[in-house]
């Protein structure tokens, strides 16, 4: 497998954790999201992933030839890995439980993260001419709105992790989002369950080895 990503990309971070959790090896190929206007926009990568986003995953067949289909979007990649490599499952077996885990994961990956990712923050600065203070207020608003809702779900469903005492897709989404929230100095004291769960996750090798600062292209 080849994983195209960037050390500080939340979406790539999720997939790195999934690979580690399942004991899967992947060649890590860096796509720098800032240098030279963003390598994700270069023709060679845009031809691979027309969305011009990371991550992208390619899995070779048994002969070492690249598959025709390139997988993009972190949640789709993680669910593909979970279905193809079922050991250390990231979704519960029970139908109702799976829906709850997906709900928590999507509340982060589909509601919070898209409003705070790099291309949105760049648009706020370049096209709307927002200063750093206004951009920070935007970021904090959407983090707080999403985390308030998630904290209520965690009161009901969490154990050691987001859903009970087993690592799930929801944890893979939460940890990178909290990493970014800390970068932008969001006050997390109103969210004790979120803080507790992230601390538990970050004691595990799968998360430690996937952390941005531990990547070869970090810096």
C-alpha positions in Angstrom: 0.0 0.0 0.0 0.9 3.6 -0.6 -0.5 6.4 1.5 -0.2 9.9 0.2 -0.5 12.3 3.1 0.9 15.2 5.0 2.2 15.2 8.5 -0.3 17.7 9.9 -3.3 16.7 7.9 -6.1 15.5 10.2 -7.6 13.3 7.6 -4.2 11.6 6.9 -3.6 11.3 10.6 -6.9 9.3 10.9 -5.7 6.8 8.3 -2.3 6.4 9.8 -3.9 5.4 13.1 -6.1 2.9 11.3 -3.1 1.3 9.5 -1.2 1.1 12.8 -4.2 -0.2 14.7 -4.5 -3.0 12.2 -0.8 -3.7 11.9 -0.7 -2.8 8.2 2.3 -1.4 6.4 2.1 1.4 3.9 4.7 3.4 2.1 4.2 7.0 3.3 4.5 9.6 0.5 4.4 13.2 1.5 2.3 15.8 -0.3 3.2 19.1 1.2 0.0 21.2 1.5 1.7 24.6 1.7 5.1 24.5 -0.2 5.0 26.0 -3.7 1.3 26.8 -3.3 0.5 23.3 -2.3 1.8 20.1 -3.9 -1.8 18.7 -3.8 -2.5 21.1 -6.7 0.4 19.9 -8.9 -0.7 17.9 -12.0 1.0 14.7 -11.0 -1.0 14.5 -7.7 -4.2 16.0 -9.2 -4.1 13.3 -11.8 -4.1 10.7 -9.0 -6.7 12.4 -6.8 -8.8 15.0 -8.7 -10.2 16.3 -5.3 -6.6 17.7 -4.7 -6.8 16.6 -1.1 -5.0 14.2 1.1 -5.0 11.4 1.9 -5.1 9.0 -1.0 -4.5 5.3 -0.7 -3.3 2.9 -3.4 -3.1 -0.8 -2.8 -1.1 -3.0 -5.1 -2.3 -6.4 -6.2 -0.4 -9.6 -5.4 1.8 -9.0 -8.5 2.8 -5.5 -7.3 0.8 -3.7 -9.9 -1.1 -0.7 -8.8 -4.9 -1.1 -8.7 -7.0 0.9 -11.1 -9.0 2.6 -8.3 -7.4 5.2 -6.0 -9.2 5.6 -2.7 -9.7 9.0 -1.3 -11.6 10.5 1.6 -10.4 9.3 5.0 -13.6 7.7 6.2 -14.0 5.7 3.0 -10.4 4.6 3.2 -10.8 3.5 6.9 -14.0 1.6 6.3 -12.4 -0.1 3.3 -9.5 -1.2 5.5 -11.9 -2.3 8.2 -13.8 -4.5 5.8 -10.8 -6.0 4.0 -8.8 -6.5 7.2 -11.3 -7.3 9.9 -8.8 -7.9 12.7 -8.9 -5.2 15.3 -12.2 -3.9 14.0 -12.9 -0.2 14.2 -16.7 -0.6 14.0 -18.9 -2.6 16.4 -20.7 -5.7 15.2 -24.1 -4.6 16.4 -26.0 -2.5 13.8 -27.2 0.0 16.2 -23.8 0.4 17.8 -22.2 0.9 14.4 -24.6 3.7 13.6 -23.7 5.5 16.9 -20.0 5.2 16.2 -20.5 6.5 12.7 -22.6 9.4 14.0 -19.8 10.5 16.4 -17.1 10.1 13.8 -19.1 12.0 11.2 -20.0 14.8 13.6 -16.3 15.5 13.6 -15.2 14.6 10.1 -18.2 16.0 8.3 -19.4 18.9 10.5 -16.4 20.3 12.4 -13.3 19.5 10.4 -14.4 20.8 6.9 -15.0 24.3 8.4 -11.5 24.4 9.9 -9.3 22.7 7.3 -6.5 24.4 5.5 -8.3 25.5 2.3 -11.1 27.1 4.3 -8.7 29.0 6.5 -6.7 30.1 3.5 -10.0 31.4 1.8 -10.9 33.3 4.9 -7.5 35.0 4.8 -7.0 35.6 1.1 -10.4 36.0 -0.3 -12.4 37.5 2.6 -9.4 39.4 4.1 -10.0 38.3 7.6 -7.2 39.0 10.1 -5.7 36.4 12.4 -8.0 37.4 15.3 -11.2 37.0 13.2 -9.9 33.7 11.7 -9.2 32.4 15.2 -12.7 33.3 16.3 -14.1 31.4 13.3 -12.1 28.4 14.2 -13.0 28.5 17.9 -16.7 28.9 17.2 -17.0 25.7 15.1 -14.8 23.6 17.4 -16.9 24.6 20.4 -20.2 24.0 18.7 -19.1 20.5 17.6 -17.4 19.6 20.8 -20.4 20.6 22.9 -22.6 18.2 21.0 -20.1 15.4 21.1 -19.4 15.8 24.8 -23.1 15.0 25.4 -22.9 11.9 23.3 -19.8 10.8 25.2 -21.5 11.1 28.6 -24.0 8.5 27.4 -21.7 6.2 25.3 -18.1 6.5 26.3 -16.0 4.2 28.4 -12.2 4.3 28.2 -12.8 5.5 24.6 -15.5 7.2 22.6 -17.7 4.1 22.5 -17.1 1.8 25.4 -13.7 0.4 26.0 -12.6 -0.4 22.5 -11.0 1.9 20.0 -13.3 2.8 17.2 -13.6 5.0 14.1 -14.9 7.8 16.4 -11.5 7.9 18.3 -9.6 8.1 15.1 -11.5 11.2 14.2 -11.5 12.8 17.6 -7.7 12.7 18.3 -6.6 14.6 15.2 -9.3 17.2 15.8 -8.2 17.8 19.4 -4.6 18.0 18.2 -5.6 20.9 15.9 -7.8 22.5 18.7 -4.7 22.5 20.9 -2.7 24.1 18.1 -5.2 26.9 17.9 -5.4 27.3 21.7 -9.0 26.3 22.1 -10.0 26.0 25.8 -10.9 22.3 26.2 -11.8 22.5 29.9 -15.6 22.4 29.2 -15.1 19.0 27.6 -13.7 16.6 30.2 -14.7 13.4 28.5 -13.1 14.5 25.2 -9.9 15.4 27.1 -9.9 12.1 29.0 -10.5 9.9 25.9 -7.8 11.6 23.9 -5.3 11.1 26.8 -6.2 7.4 26.8 -5.8 7.1 23.0 -2.5 8.9 23.1 -1.1 6.2 25.4 -1.5 3.6 22.6 1.3 2.9 20.1 -1.1 3.1 17.1 -1.8 6.8 18.0 1.7 7.6 19.2 3.3 6.4 16.0 0.7 8.3 13.9 1.2 11.6 15.6 2.2 14.5 13.4 5.4 15.2 15.1 6.5 11.6 14.6 6.2 11.7 10.8 9.2 11.8 8.5 8.0 15.0 6.8 7.2 16.8 10.0 8.6 20.3 10.2 
